[in-house]
Amino acid sequence: MRWRGEGGQHQGARPYQEDSWRLATLGDGSLLAVVADGMGGHAGGAVASRLAVEAFVHAVEQGGGLSDGLTEANVAVGKGAAGHPELNGMGATLVAAHLRGDEVRWISVGDSPFYLVEAGQIVRLNADHSMAPQIDALVARGMLSEAEAEHHPGRHTLREAVMGEPLTLIDKGSRRLGPDAKLLLCSDGVQSLKNEQILAQAALPADRIISAVLAVAKEHQDNITVVKLERVR
């Protein structure tokens, strides 16, 4: 059982692109996908996401596991910032998936979502390391309205990112996949669409999903990256 992947990105309403992504077919025929969303301004964010993705893929191609890839990505971002004051504070989210047979393994840091579309449903597989879950919990307790939560100024504040410092929040897991499963690794810019809207677009190529995000015409639309993985028919 083999998998194929394709992806695309758009800078949205931003004047620059801070996302990076990569697909790699490994020596055993399995498929690796990585998405990183940079932070720290134009120069810093772009550099951090590129360094993180390159180091992650290199580590796994050399025989390491996903945890090794994350460790090397974190080291690379830290080293990249050292001695460069203009890059101080740069970092990136990172989400990676490794597909072999009917199993997916993933690892992530930050808020970039990893979706499974299967049997007509969509579910996010990885944890959200932003403040959004805590803010949504306040809605559930009746302390905030849904509108207040959606527009909360701290909603997208990250609780963890790949910055060269010790990582305390890492999400990882594995799952068996059904015959119709599709997987989407994204930067958080895709979340201008609700989950049911992403589900409605999931059968389309990645660039069409991105077009659906842009059609929302959000005033401050973030960078958008979508990497789609599905079985070879």
C-alpha positions as a Markdown table, in Angstrom:
| # | Residue | x | y | z |
|---|---|---|---|---|
| 1 | Met | 0.0 | 0.0 | 0.0 |
| 2 | Arg | 1.6 | 3.3 | -1.1 |
| 3 | Trp | 0.8 | 6.9 | -0.5 |
| 4 | Arg | 1.2 | 10.1 | -2.5 |
| 5 | Gly | 1.3 | 13.7 | -1.5 |
| 6 | Glu | 1.0 | 17.1 | -3.0 |
| 7 | Gly | 0.9 | 20.6 | -1.5 |
| 8 | Gly | 0.8 | 24.3 | -2.1 |
| 9 | Gln | 0.9 | 27.6 | -0.3 |
| 10 | His | -0.2 | 31.2 | -0.5 |
| 11 | Gln | 1.0 | 34.2 | 1.4 |
| 12 | Gly | -2.6 | 35.3 | 2.0 |
| 13 | Ala | -2.9 | 39.0 | 3.0 |
| 14 | Arg | 0.7 | 39.1 | 4.4 |
| 15 | Pro | 3.5 | 40.8 | 2.4 |
| 16 | Tyr | 5.7 | 37.7 | 2.9 |
| 17 | Gln | 5.6 | 33.9 | 3.2 |
| 18 | Glu | 6.8 | 32.4 | 6.5 |
| 19 | Asp | 5.6 | 28.8 | 6.0 |
| 20 | Ser | 7.8 | 26.0 | 4.7 |
| 21 | Trp | 6.8 | 22.4 | 3.7 |
| 22 | Arg | 8.4 | 19.3 | 2.3 |
| 23 | Leu | 7.4 | 15.8 | 1.1 |
| 24 | Ala | 10.0 | 13.0 | 1.0 |
| 25 | Thr | 9.8 | 9.4 | -0.1 |
| 26 | Leu | 12.1 | 7.4 | 2.1 |
| 27 | Gly | 14.2 | 4.5 | 1.2 |
| 28 | Asp | 11.6 | 1.9 | 2.3 |
| 29 | Gly | 9.0 | 3.5 | 0.1 |
| 30 | Ser | 7.2 | 5.2 | 3.0 |
| 31 | Leu | 6.2 | 8.9 | 2.8 |
| 32 | Leu | 7.2 | 11.8 | 5.1 |
| 33 | Ala | 5.5 | 15.1 | 5.1 |
| 34 | Val | 6.4 | 18.2 | 7.2 |
| 35 | Val | 4.9 | 21.7 | 7.5 |
| 36 | Ala | 6.4 | 24.5 | 9.6 |
| 37 | Asp | 4.9 | 28.0 | 10.2 |
| 38 | Gly | 7.5 | 30.6 | 11.1 |
| 39 | Met | 7.4 | 33.3 | 13.6 |
| 40 | Gly | 9.6 | 36.3 | 14.4 |
| 41 | Gly | 9.0 | 38.7 | 11.6 |
| 42 | His | 9.7 | 38.5 | 7.8 |
| 43 | Ala | 13.3 | 37.4 | 8.0 |
| 44 | Gly | 13.2 | 35.4 | 11.2 |
| 45 | Gly | 10.0 | 33.4 | 10.5 |
| 46 | Ala | 11.0 | 32.4 | 7.0 |
| 47 | Val | 14.5 | 31.3 | 8.1 |
| 48 | Ala | 13.2 | 29.4 | 11.1 |
| 49 | Ser | 10.6 | 27.4 | 9.1 |
| 50 | Arg | 13.1 | 26.6 | 6.4 |
| 51 | Leu | 15.8 | 25.4 | 8.8 |
| 52 | Ala | 13.3 | 23.4 | 10.8 |
| 53 | Val | 11.9 | 21.5 | 7.8 |
| 54 | Glu | 15.3 | 20.9 | 6.2 |
| 55 | Ala | 16.8 | 19.6 | 9.5 |
| 56 | Phe | 13.8 | 17.4 | 10.2 |
| 57 | Val | 13.7 | 15.7 | 6.8 |
| 58 | His | 17.5 | 15.2 | 6.8 |
| 59 | Ala | 17.4 | 13.5 | 10.2 |
| 60 | Val | 14.6 | 11.1 | 9.2 |
| 61 | Glu | 16.3 | 10.4 | 5.8 |
| 62 | Gln | 19.4 | 9.4 | 7.8 |
| 63 | Gly | 17.4 | 6.7 | 9.6 |
| 64 | Gly | 16.1 | 8.7 | 12.6 |
| 65 | Gly | 12.6 | 8.6 | 13.9 |
| 66 | Leu | 10.1 | 11.5 | 14.2 |
| 67 | Ser | 11.4 | 12.5 | 17.6 |
| 68 | Asp | 15.0 | 12.6 | 16.2 |
| 69 | Gly | 13.7 | 14.9 | 13.4 |
| 70 | Leu | 12.1 | 17.2 | 15.9 |
| 71 | Thr | 15.2 | 17.4 | 18.1 |
| 72 | Glu | 17.4 | 18.2 | 15.0 |
| 73 | Ala | 14.9 | 20.8 | 13.9 |
| 74 | Asn | 15.0 | 22.5 | 17.3 |
| 75 | Val | 18.8 | 22.5 | 17.3 |
| 76 | Ala | 18.9 | 23.9 | 13.8 |
| 77 | Val | 16.7 | 26.8 | 14.6 |
| 78 | Gly | 18.6 | 27.6 | 17.8 |
| 79 | Lys | 21.9 | 27.5 | 15.9 |
| 80 | Gly | 20.5 | 29.6 | 13.1 |
| 81 | Ala | 19.6 | 32.4 | 15.4 |
| 82 | Ala | 22.9 | 32.4 | 17.4 |
| 83 | Gly | 25.1 | 35.4 | 16.6 |
| 84 | His | 22.4 | 37.1 | 14.5 |
| 85 | Pro | 20.6 | 39.8 | 16.5 |
| 86 | Glu | 18.1 | 40.3 | 13.6 |
| 87 | Leu | 16.9 | 36.7 | 14.1 |
| 88 | Asn | 16.6 | 36.8 | 17.8 |
| 89 | Gly | 13.3 | 35.2 | 19.0 |
| 90 | Met | 12.6 | 33.4 | 15.7 |
| 91 | Gly | 10.9 | 30.1 | 15.8 |
| 92 | Ala | 8.4 | 27.9 | 14.1 |
| 93 | Thr | 5.5 | 25.5 | 14.6 |
| 94 | Leu | 6.1 | 22.1 | 13.2 |
| 95 | Val | 3.8 | 19.2 | 12.2 |
| 96 | Ala | 5.1 | 16.0 | 10.5 |
| 97 | Ala | 3.5 | 12.7 | 9.4 |
| 98 | His | 5.1 | 9.5 | 8.4 |
| 99 | Leu | 2.9 | 7.1 | 6.4 |
| 100 | Arg | 3.8 | 3.4 | 6.0 |
| 101 | Gly | 1.2 | 0.8 | 4.9 |
| 102 | Asp | -2.1 | 1.6 | 6.7 |
| 103 | Glu | -0.5 | 3.4 | 9.6 |
| 104 | Val | 0.3 | 7.1 | 10.2 |
| 105 | Arg | 2.6 | 8.3 | 12.9 |
| 106 | Trp | 2.8 | 12.0 | 13.6 |
| 107 | Ile | 4.6 | 14.6 | 15.8 |
| 108 | Ser | 3.9 | 18.2 | 16.3 |
| 109 | Val | 4.8 | 21.4 | 18.3 |
| 110 | Gly | 2.6 | 24.5 | 18.1 |
| 111 | Asp | -0.8 | 25.1 | 16.5 |
| 112 | Ser | -0.4 | 23.9 | 12.9 |
| 113 | Pro | -3.4 | 21.4 | 12.4 |
| 114 | Phe | -3.2 | 17.9 | 11.2 |
| 115 | Tyr | -6.5 | 16.6 | 9.9 |
| 116 | Leu | -7.8 | 13.1 | 9.1 |
| 117 | Val | -10.7 | 12.9 | 6.6 |
| 118 | Glu | -12.3 | 9.5 | 6.7 |
| 119 | Ala | -15.8 | 8.0 | 6.3 |
| 120 | Gly | -17.3 | 11.4 | 5.6 |
| 121 | Gln | -15.9 | 13.0 | 8.8 |
| 122 | Ile | -13.1 | 15.2 | 9.7 |
| 123 | Val | -11.1 | 15.1 | 12.9 |
| 124 | Arg | -8.0 | 16.9 | 14.1 |
| 125 | Leu | -5.4 | 14.4 | 15.2 |
| 126 | Asn | -2.8 | 16.6 | 16.9 |
| 127 | Ala | -3.0 | 18.9 | 19.9 |
| 128 | Asp | -3.3 | 22.7 | 19.6 |
| 129 | His | -0.5 | 24.3 | 21.6 |
| 130 | Ser | -1.9 | 27.8 | 21.3 |
| 131 | Met | -4.2 | 29.5 | 23.8 |
| 132 | Ala | -7.3 | 28.7 | 21.7 |
| 133 | Pro | -8.2 | 25.5 | 23.7 |
| 134 | Gln | -8.1 | 27.4 | 27.0 |
| 135 | Ile | -10.2 | 30.2 | 25.6 |
| 136 | Asp | -12.7 | 27.8 | 24.1 |
| 137 | Ala | -12.9 | 26.1 | 27.6 |
| 138 | Leu | -14.1 | 29.5 | 29.0 |
| 139 | Val | -16.9 | 29.4 | 26.4 |
| 140 | Ala | -17.9 | 26.0 | 27.6 |
| 141 | Arg | -18.0 | 27.3 | 31.2 |
| 142 | Gly | -20.2 | 30.3 | 30.1 |
| 143 | Met | -17.5 | 32.8 | 30.9 |
| 144 | Leu | -17.0 | 34.0 | 27.3 |
| 145 | Ser | -19.3 | 34.2 | 24.3 |
| 146 | Glu | -18.4 | 32.4 | 21.1 |
| 147 | Ala | -17.9 | 35.7 | 19.4 |
| 148 | Glu | -15.6 | 36.9 | 22.2 |
| 149 | Ala | -13.6 | 33.7 | 22.0 |
| 150 | Glu | -13.2 | 33.9 | 18.2 |
| 151 | His | -11.9 | 37.5 | 18.4 |
| 152 | His | -9.9 | 37.2 | 21.6 |
| 153 | Pro | -6.5 | 38.9 | 21.2 |
| 154 | Gly | -4.6 | 36.1 | 22.8 |
| 155 | Arg | -6.3 | 33.3 | 20.9 |
| 156 | His | -3.3 | 32.6 | 18.6 |
| 157 | Thr | -0.6 | 33.0 | 21.2 |
| 158 | Leu | 1.6 | 30.0 | 21.1 |
| 159 | Arg | 2.4 | 28.0 | 24.3 |
| 160 | Glu | 5.2 | 26.2 | 22.6 |
| 161 | Ala | 7.3 | 26.5 | 19.4 |
| 162 | Val | 10.6 | 25.2 | 17.9 |
| 163 | Met | 13.0 | 27.9 | 19.0 |
| 164 | Gly | 16.2 | 26.1 | 20.1 |
| 165 | Glu | 15.0 | 25.9 | 23.7 |
| 166 | Pro | 14.0 | 22.7 | 25.6 |
| 167 | Leu | 10.5 | 21.6 | 24.4 |
| 168 | Thr | 7.9 | 20.9 | 27.0 |
| 169 | Leu | 4.8 | 20.5 | 24.8 |
| 170 | Ile | 5.1 | 17.8 | 22.2 |
| 171 | Asp | 2.2 | 16.0 | 20.6 |
| 172 | Lys | 2.8 | 12.6 | 19.0 |
| 173 | Gly | 0.7 | 9.5 | 18.2 |
| 174 | Ser | -0.2 | 6.9 | 15.6 |
| 175 | Arg | -3.3 | 5.6 | 14.0 |
| 176 | Arg | -4.5 | 2.9 | 11.6 |
| 177 | Leu | -6.2 | 4.3 | 8.5 |
| 178 | Gly | -9.2 | 3.1 | 6.6 |
| 179 | Pro | -9.2 | 2.7 | 2.8 |
| 180 | Asp | -10.7 | 6.1 | 2.0 |
| 181 | Ala | -8.5 | 8.1 | 4.4 |
| 182 | Lys | -7.0 | 11.4 | 3.4 |
| 183 | Leu | -4.7 | 13.5 | 5.6 |
| 184 | Leu | -4.1 | 17.3 | 5.6 |
| 185 | Leu | -1.1 | 18.9 | 7.2 |
| 186 | Cys | -1.7 | 22.7 | 7.3 |
| 187 | Ser | -0.5 | 25.9 | 8.7 |
| 188 | Asp | -3.1 | 27.6 | 10.9 |
| 189 | Gly | -4.0 | 30.0 | 8.1 |
| 190 | Val | -6.3 | 27.3 | 6.8 |
| 191 | Gln | -8.5 | 27.8 | 9.8 |
| 192 | Ser | -10.3 | 30.7 | 8.2 |
| 193 | Leu | -12.4 | 27.8 | 7.1 |
| 194 | Lys | -14.5 | 25.9 | 9.6 |
| 195 | Asn | -13.9 | 22.2 | 9.9 |
| 196 | Glu | -17.1 | 21.3 | 7.9 |
| 197 | Gln | -15.9 | 23.6 | 5.1 |
| 198 | Ile | -12.5 | 21.9 | 5.0 |
| 199 | Leu | -14.3 | 18.6 | 4.9 |
| 200 | Ala | -16.3 | 19.7 | 1.9 |
| 201 | Gln | -13.1 | 20.6 | 0.0 |
| 202 | Ala | -11.0 | 17.6 | 1.1 |
| 203 | Ala | -11.5 | 15.6 | -2.1 |
| 204 | Leu | -10.0 | 18.5 | -4.1 |
| 205 | Pro | -6.3 | 19.2 | -4.8 |
| 206 | Ala | -4.4 | 21.3 | -2.2 |
| 207 | Asp | -4.5 | 24.4 | -4.3 |
| 208 | Arg | -8.3 | 24.3 | -4.5 |
| 209 | Ile | -8.5 | 24.1 | -0.7 |
| 210 | Ile | -6.2 | 27.1 | -0.6 |
| 211 | Ser | -8.5 | 28.9 | -3.1 |
| 212 | Ala | -11.5 | 28.2 | -0.8 |
| 213 | Val | -9.6 | 29.8 | 2.1 |
| 214 | Leu | -8.8 | 32.9 | 0.0 |
| 215 | Ala | -12.5 | 33.1 | -1.0 |
| 216 | Val | -13.4 | 33.9 | 2.6 |
| 217 | Ala | -11.5 | 37.2 | 2.0 |
| 218 | Lys | -10.4 | 37.5 | 5.6 |
| 219 | Glu | -8.9 | 41.0 | 6.1 |
| 220 | His | -5.7 | 39.8 | 7.8 |
| 221 | Gln | -5.5 | 36.4 | 6.2 |
| 222 | Asp | -2.4 | 34.6 | 7.4 |
| 223 | Asn | 0.0 | 32.5 | 5.2 |
| 224 | Ile | -1.7 | 29.3 | 4.1 |
| 225 | Thr | 0.0 | 26.0 | 3.5 |
| 226 | Val | -1.8 | 22.7 | 2.7 |
| 227 | Val | -0.2 | 19.3 | 2.2 |
| 228 | Lys | -2.6 | 16.6 | 1.2 |
| 229 | Leu | -1.8 | 12.8 | 1.5 |
| 230 | Glu | -3.8 | 10.0 | 0.0 |
| 231 | Arg | -3.4 | 6.5 | -1.2 |
| 232 | Val | -2.2 | 5.7 | -4.7 |
| 233 | Arg | -5.1 | 4.1 | -6.5 |
